[in-house]
Amino acid sequence: MSYGEFIATVRERGEYPVDEAERIVEAVLATLGERLPEVSAQHLADQLPDGVADIVENVSGAEGGAGRSWGVEEFISQVAETADEDEETAETDTRVVFSAIADQVSGGEMNKLLSQLPTGYAELFGYSELA
């Protein structure tokens, strides 16, 4: 999948205009990059298209490589702040972008990713538990 295809997937699922889809992808992935430990962000980025991967990698490993400790509510709040949206819209946007990530990432890598995040993140990716 290319960057354009990833954006198109998000655009279709979220019913966004093109420029809005790119803005949402950037807000959600930049926040995810901040949340993840640096090594996890790099492993995730390895399975994402160029351009999409760059967003995750460019902000990964906040707080000295360990990532942020945001729970789901804090994560959504941060996406809302980054995207300049209300939290309900930010949660919807996060689910749309995360579903596109879940389609792109292998089951094993998805399990590793979800095992490093608190309860509740799996649901945002469209899973009830580990993949």
SULQUI-V436963 format. One record per residue. N is the residue number from 0. PSI is psi in degrees with one decimal (none if undefined). OMEGA is omega in whole degrees, 0 to 359 (none if undefined). D_FIRST is the distance of its C-alpha to the first C-alpha in Angstrom with 2 decimals. Layout:
# SULQUI-V436963
n = (N	N)
psi = (PSI	PSI)
omega = (OMEGA	OMEGA)
d_first = (D_FIRST	D_FIRST)
This chain:
# SULQUI-V436963
n = (0	1	2	3	4	5	6	7	8	9	10	11	12	13	14	15	16	17	18	19	20	21	22	23	24	25	26	27	28	29	30	31	32	33	34	35	36	37	38	39	40	41	42	43	44	45	46	47	48	49	50	51	52	53	54	55	56	57	58	59	60	61	62	63	64	65	66	67	68	69	70	71	72	73	74	75	76	77	78	79	80	81	82	83	84	85	86	87	88	89	90	91	92	93	94	95	96	97	98	99	100	101	102	103	104	105	106	107	108	109	110	111	112	113	114	115	116	117	118	119	120	121	122	123	124	125	126	127	128	129	130)
psi = (136.1	171.9	-48.2	-40.1	-38.5	-47.6	-41.0	-40.2	-47.6	-43.9	-45.7	-47.5	-37.5	-5.3	47.4	152.6	160.6	-52.2	-30.9	-41.0	-43.3	-40.4	-41.9	-45.5	-45.5	-44.0	-46.6	-45.3	-34.7	-40.0	-41.1	-41.3	-37.8	-36.4	-35.8	147.7	150.8	-45.1	-37.7	-41.0	-39.0	-41.2	-41.5	-46.4	-33.1	-23.4	2.6	156.0	150.3	146.4	-54.5	-46.9	-38.9	-36.5	-45.5	-45.4	-34.9	-20.2	5.8	154.2	39.0	156.9	52.9	29.2	-8.9	-16.2	170.7	161.8	27.9	132.5	-176.2	-47.5	-42.9	-38.3	-49.2	-41.4	-40.9	-40.7	-43.9	-43.3	-45.8	-41.2	-4.1	55.2	171.0	165.6	-31.3	-44.4	-40.9	-37.1	-43.3	-46.7	-41.8	-43.9	-40.4	-49.6	-43.2	-34.4	-36.2	-37.5	-45.6	-33.8	-26.6	-29.0	140.2	156.6	-41.3	-44.0	-35.7	-41.0	-42.9	-44.8	-50.8	-31.3	-17.5	-2.5	150.5	163.8	140.2	-29.6	-35.7	-41.3	-36.7	-30.8	-6.7	15.0	148.8	-21.5	-160.3	145.6	none)
omega = (179	175	181	178	178	179	179	178	179	181	181	183	181	183	180	165	184	184	178	179	179	180	180	179	180	181	183	183	176	178	177	178	177	184	186	168	186	182	178	178	179	178	177	181	179	182	180	179	173	183	175	179	181	180	181	184	185	180	187	172	174	179	173	176	184	183	179	181	182	167	184	182	179	179	180	178	179	176	180	179	181	183	182	182	172	186	178	178	180	178	177	179	180	179	180	181	179	178	177	176	182	177	186	188	179	180	180	179	178	176	178	180	182	180	180	181	179	176	179	179	181	180	178	177	180	179	174	178	181	180	none)
d_first = (0.00	3.79	6.85	8.09	5.88	6.56	10.03	10.44	9.99	12.49	14.59	15.04	15.86	18.13	19.42	19.25	19.81	17.09	19.04	19.75	16.17	15.58	18.93	18.30	15.04	17.07	20.11	18.66	16.60	19.58	21.84	19.87	19.95	23.69	24.19	22.74	24.68	23.35	22.48	20.55	18.56	17.78	16.74	14.40	12.99	12.50	9.79	7.99	6.22	9.38	11.28	10.49	11.80	14.64	15.92	16.41	17.95	20.17	22.15	22.02	25.25	27.65	31.21	31.30	28.07	28.90	26.95	28.56	30.19	29.25	29.56	27.59	30.10	30.12	26.34	26.30	29.23	27.49	24.44	27.09	28.87	25.89	24.71	28.38	28.24	30.30	29.30	28.72	26.11	24.55	24.35	22.67	20.12	19.55	19.09	16.50	14.37	15.16	14.19	10.59	10.86	12.68	10.12	7.70	10.84	13.13	16.49	18.49	16.77	16.94	20.61	21.26	19.87	21.88	24.92	25.14	25.20	28.23	28.73	27.11	23.66	22.50	23.45	21.34	18.24	19.62	21.53	25.31	25.34	23.49	20.60)
